[in-house]
Amino acid sequence: MTPSLQPGNQLLVSRAAYAASRPFRGDVVVVVAPEGRHERYVKRVVGLPGEEVRLLDGALLVDGARLDEPYLGGLPSSVGMGDSVWGLGPDEYFVLGDNRLRSTDSREYGPVGARLIVGRAWFRYWPPRGWGVIR
């Protein structure tokens, strides 16, 4: 999740964040690995239920509009010149890591169901010099 998060960061995750609402685009979430392993990933929600997510020539498009991603800190939104499209179901989210070159995310394992979202990562408390709300 570089540049937003760094290896070794410790985060507070709200498991109740989505008890009364759904994830918003841009939320940093913890998801259970959909492949059946017992791993958890920290990713950013970029696609919401019912939307079409497309990676086209290095750009991230949602329902045909280029998504503004200021949290990437100048890193490319996508790598390569391919064209990939995912249609999200009524309870599916598309999640990506901020460091797209080194991220295992929905590009590999597909959209994730809401039941695989553990909670919203909202605060970094370690290291102390980097503490604060996650954006």
N, C-alpha and C positions, 0 to 999 in steps of 0.2 A: 504493500500500500504506500510505498514511497512515492511522492514526497510528503504525503499527508501524515503517515505514520512511519516509524523507524523500527528495525528489529530491536527487540528488548523493551519496547514500550509496554506499559501495563495499563489496561483500560478498565473503566467501569462500564458494564453492560446492563441495560435495563431490560429484564425479561418481561416486564409488564407494559412496556412501551406500546405494544400493539394489541393489548387486551381490548381496548375500546376504539382503536383506529387501525388503519393499514399503513404499511411503510410508504414514505414519500420518496420521490425521485431525489437522489443526492444523499439519502440517509446512509450512514455507514452501519452495516449490520454484521452479525455473526450468523453464519449458516452452517448447518450440518452437511458434510460432504454427501452429495446425492448418490455417489457410486457405491454406497453401502459400507464404506469404511467408517471408523469412529473418529474421524478428524473433523475439525471445525475450521472454517475460513473466515477471515475478516474481508468483506467486500463492500462495494458501493452499489446501491440500487440505481440503475439507469433506465430500466424498462418496467412499466406497470401493466397490470392485467388488461388484456384486450388490445395492447399496442403491438405495432410491428417494429422490431429493432433490426437495423441493417448496418453492416460494416461495409463501406464502399470506398475503395481507393484511399484508405487511411482515414476516412471520416466516419463518425458515429451519427446515424440518423434515426430518429424516433418518429414514426408516422410520417416519414418523408422530410422532416425538418432537422437540420443539423443541430445537435445538442451542444450547448455551451458548457464547457467543463473547466472552469477556472482552477479547480483543485488539482489539476494535472501538473501545474507549475511549469508549463512549457513542453512537457513530454508529449509525444504524439498520442492521439486518441486511439489510433489503431495502427497496426504494422502491416506492411504488405499492400499489394494492389488488388487483392481479391474482392469478391462480392459474396457476402453471406447474409442470409435473412432468417429471422426467427419470428414466428407469430406466437404471441403469448396468450395462453388460455385465461379463463376467468379468475383463476387463483394462482397465476404464475408471475414471477418476477425475473428480470434479467439483471444479473449482478456481474460487475467487473472490478478487477483490481486497478488501482491508480497507476501502478507500474506495469503497463500492458505487455512489455517485453518479457517479464518474468512472472506472470500471473496465471494461475490455474483458476479458471472462472467459467461463466456460462458459455463462453466460446467453445470450451472443451466439453463440459458436462450438460449443457443446455439450460433452459430456464429452470428455476427452482420454485417448488410449491411453497405456499405460505407456511405450511407445517414444518418446513425445514429451516425457517428463520427463527433463531433462538432469541434474538433481541437486538436492540439498537445500542451500538457503542457510542457513548456520548461524552465521555470525559477521559483524558489521559492523565494519570496521576504519577507515573514514573517514566523517566527520571524527573526529579523535582524541577530542574531547569526547563523542562518542556511541558509542564502540566498545563492543562486548560481544556476548554470545550473543543470537541472534534468538529471540524467543519468539512 
